[in-house]
Amino acid sequence: MKTTFKKISENEVEIACEIPSDVFEKERPEALKRAGNHISLPGFRKGHIPEAVLIQKFGEGIILEEMLNLAVEKAFPEIMKEHKFASIGMPSVNIKKLAKGNPFEFTLTFPTMPEIKLPDYKKIAKEIMKVADVVTVTDEEFATAELGIRKQLATKDAEGKEIIPELTLEVAQKFGAFKTIEEFKTKLRESLVAEKENQAKSKKRMQTMEKIADGINVKLPQVLIDGELERMMGQFRYDIERMGMKLADYLTAIKKTEESMRKEWLPDAEKRAKVQIALTKIATEEKLEVPKEELEKEVKHFLEHYKDIPKERAERHLEIMIMNEKVFKFLEGQK
């Protein structure tokens, strides 16, 4: 495969590709199989439709389309290996020449990470991380948490009045193998402290990254902003559905649309995108990597719980999440 690299804008590169006809033709058997798997014809099993029948019924184009899909899929990792650039999304494909017996010519246009100059992120992190967090749980907070736990076992009397049980050892043992009520209370207080510590850590992380991001002057690629908006909308939809409502019904009730919500969220999405650019740049500067074995383990675990999500999408998502965590731990080490 011959490739030509061209930078077409600040945030885009174009790779022109040409696959020789004999190499391209090798995709034909697998393309036939793929095409046949998508089609049902009387008298033939799926995946076993003869080539002549497919072409007669649907034309040569159906096979060429599958061949080009296969060729592009195989070309993608080869291109990324040969041309070193930071892609931040999947490329758009533009077919230049696609005909039987001819070289296959196409271009891939990749959105790329903009060149940025980071402020002194180690110094920023050190200033924020060196401040010790004093975490305490008040008696009032403890009482509220304990009541919330007992409410989970509440019943109703004949008049529909809620009856909340007192804290007994039997009630405590509904939530763990506790030997005494005091052991339950100790564990509950430890959990509340741990939750507050996590909140404090998350707050410091965001303070650090927002200050670093504020020191970056960059024009954000639209693909990054759109990606953040999609994640925000996805989380919003999930939260609404967990409450037993449909997103469309909820939006109707509050007299808003998805479009208006996205406009409201745009400043926050831009801030998130800028933070992600900074995280990615720090990972590059510090040569942080996600080990293949670690990623594969996390992807396998993730797909066991979310079977409908494509593996490639899960890999991209988890690689970003794991890398971000490594950057955060690096910054926390600057105390």
N, C-alpha and C positions, 0 to 999 in steps of 0.2 A: 504494500500500500504506500502510495506517495502522499505526503501531506505538506501543506504550506501554511505557516503561521502568519497571522496578520492582526495587529491591534487596530480595531476600528473606532474605538472611543475610549474614554478614560476608564470605563467600567465594562468593556466588552472586548473579547477576542474572537476571531473567526479562523477556523481551521478548514482549509479546502482539502478534500480527500479524493483520491482516485484509486479504485480497486481494479486491477487487471481483469479482463473478461474471464480468463481461465480460473482465477481464484474466486471470482464472484459466482461462477457457475457451480462451484463445489457446494454452495448453499442450497442448491436445488432440491436434493433428496429430503433434507430436513424441512425445507419450505413446503414441499408437497405434503409431508406428514402433518405439519401445522395447519395448512389450509384445509386438509381433509378432516382434521379433528374439529373444525369449527362448522362443518357443513353436514347436513343430513340429506341423503338422497335415497329414494325407494330402491330396494334391492342391493344396497351396499352398507357395510358396517362403517361407522365413523373411523376415520383414519386409514381406510382401505379402499378409497375411491381411486380408480386408475387415473393416471395423468391425462390421458386422452379425453376421458369423460369430463374431468374438471375443466379442461381448456375449452371443450366444446360447449359446456353449459355456462361457464362464467368468463371465459377468455383468458389469455395469457397474463393479463394484469394481476389476477388474484395471486398467482404464483410469484410474479416479480415483486409484488408488495411484501410478501412474506420473506422473500430473499433479501430485500433491502433492509427489513427489520432485523434479520439475523446479522447481516453485514455490519450495520450500525452498532448493534449490541457488542459485537466482537471488536469493532474498531475503537470503541470508547476507552477501554482500559489501555490499549496500545498507545492511543493519542495522549492520555494523561501521563503515561510513563515517558514518552518521548519529549513532550513539550511541558516544561515546568511552569505552571501558572496556578494561581489560587482560584479555582472555580467555586462559586457560591450557589450553584443551582444546576439543574439539568439543562442541556443545550437545546436550542431550537434547530430543527433539521430543515435544510433547503435542498431539494433534489435538483441537480443540474442535468444529469443524463441517466436515463434508465431505459435500456432497450436490450432485448435478447441478443447475445453475441457481441455486445459492446462493453467497454469499461464502465463501471458504475462510478459516477461522479456526484459528489454532494458536498455541502458545507455544513459545519456545526458552529453555531454562534453561542458562546458561553458568557454568562454574566460573571464578572470577576471581582475579587476583593479590591477595593481602591487602595492606592498607596497612601499610607498614613504615617505620621510621625507621632510617637507616643510621648506624653510627658514623663517625668521621672516617676514611674509607677511603683518602684520599690520604696521610694521615699514617701509617697502618698500612702501606701499600704502600711508602712512602719508607723506613721503618725497616727493612723486610725486604729491599728491592731494593738498598739502598745497600751491603750487605755483599757484597764481591767474592768470586766463586767461584774457588778455586784448583784447577784440574783437572789431574791427572797420571795417566799410565798406567805402572804398575810393569812391570818386566821379567817378572815372573811372570804378570801379566795379559796381556802381549803374547804370551808363550810359549803360554799356554792358548788364546788366540784363533788363533794360527798353527797350533797342533796341530788345533784344531777344523776349520780350513779344509782341512788336509791329509787329515783323516779323511773328508771328503766324497768323496775320490778313492780311498779304501781298497778293497782287493780281498781275496779269501780264497784261501789255498793249498789244496792237495789235502786237507789235514787239517782244513780249516775255520778255520784261524787267520787273524786279521785282519792284513793287511800294509798298513802306512801308508807312503806314499811320502815320500822326503826332499824338502826344499824345493829344487827346481831351477827354472831359468828356464822350462822346459817346463811344470812344474806351476803356476808363478805365472801364466803366460799363459793358463791355463784360466779365470782370473778377471779378465782384462783385458789390454789391449795394452801390457804392460810391457816395457821394453827391457832392464832389469836386475833382479836379485833385490833390490837395495837400493831401487829405485824401488817395487817391490811392498811391501817392509817399511815404507817411508815412508808410502805410501798407507794401509796397514793401521793404522799408529799414528795417522794423522790421523782415520781413521774411528772408532777407539776413543775418541779425545779428543772428537770431535763427539758421539758417543753419550753420553759422560759429561756433556758440557755441556748436552745436551738433558734428561738426567735431573735435573741440578741446577736447570735452569730450571723444569721441571715441579714439582719439589719446592718451589721458592720460590713458584710460583703457588698451589699448594694451601695452603701455610702462610699466605699472604696472605688467600686466600678463607676459610679456616677461621677465621682470627682475626676477619675482618669478620663472618662468619656468627655467631660466638659473641657478637657485640655486638648481635644482633637478637633481640628478644623477639616471637615470632609463633606463632600456631596454624597449623600447616601444613595446607593443603587436602589431603584424602585423594587427590585425583586426581594431585597431584604425587608423593606417596609411591608410589602404585601405578605411575606412569609410570617412576620410577626402578627399582622392583622388576622391571618388565617388561624394561627395558634390561639389568639385571644378569643376569636369567634368560636373555635372548637371547644375551648374550656368553658365559655359562656353557655354554649348549647348543652354540654355535659352537665353543668350545674343545674340548669333549668329542668332537664329531663330527670335528674335525680330527685327533684321535688315533685315528680309526677305530672309535669306539664309538657306541652309541646312548644317549641320555640316560636312557631308562627302564632299560636294562641297568646303566648306571653307578650310578644311584640304588639299584637293587636290591642291587648289590654292596656299597655303603657303608651299606645299611640306612636309607635316608632317602627322603623324598618331596619333591615340589616344594613342597608346603605347609610342610614343616618347614624347607626351605632358605630360603624366603621369611621365615619367622619369625626365623631366624638373621641374615638380612641386613637386617632391619627397621631397626636403629639406624643402619647405614651408609646405607641408602636415605634415611632422614630427614635425615642430615647432608648427603647429596648434594642433596636437594631444597632445603634451606636455602641451600646455596651457590648453587644455580641462581636462587633468588629474589633473592639479593644481586647476582648477575651481571646479571640483568634490570633491577633497580632502578638499578644504576650506569649501564647503557646508557641508561636513560631520563633520569637526572639529567644525564649528559654529552652527551645528544642524539646518541648514536652511531647510525648507520644502516647497513643492508646495501643497497648499490646493487643495483637490479633486474638490471642487466647481469651483475654479479658472481654473483648467486644463480643466474641462468639458466645461466651457463657451468658452475658447479659441479654443478647438477642434471643437465645434459646429460651431463657426464663421469661422474657417479655412475650414471646409468641405463644407460650403455653397459656397465657392469660388473655391475649388479644389475637385470636386466631385469624380474624378477618383482615388484619393489617398486612400489606405486602412486606416481604422480608427486606427488600431494598430500602423501603421507607423506614422500617424499624431500625435498620443498620445506620442510616444517616442520622436519624433522630438520636439514637443512643450514643453514637460516636461523639456528637456535639455535647450531649449531657455529661458523658464521662470526661471529655477533655476540659469542659468548663470546671468540673469539680477538681481536676488536677491543678488548674490555674488558681482557683480559689485557695486550695491548700498551700500552693507555692506562696501566694500573697500573705496568707496567715502566718507563714514562717518568717516573715520580715519583722517580727516584733523586736 
